[in-house]
Amino acid sequence: MGDDLHVERRVRHAPGFHQQFERRQVRHGEAFNITNTPRFAPPNQSFGNALFGQVTSQLNQPRVVQFGLKMLW
């Protein structure tokens, strides 16, 4: 479980002289695991294996950031 963040801004454009419909924009950004804190998997427990006792994987994903823009009219 990481720290996730979602930010959204809605912008309304006033209709101009030649515009029949109102236009809107929705801008948003999302960040998953924003602190980029790793959650390590348990160490290798196969006794006699060359990797015994070593952590070789991570349980969560690294930081992911995405942006979006939606135009409505």
Number of C-alpha atoms within 10 A of each C-alpha: 11 16 12 14 12 12 10 13 10 11 12 11 10 11 12 10 6 6 10 9 11 12 15 16 15 14 15 15 14 15 17 18 18 15 12 15 14 15 14 12 13 13 13 15 12 10 9 7 9 9 13 12 13 12 13 11 12 12 11 15 14 16 16 12 14 10 12 10 13 10 10 11 10
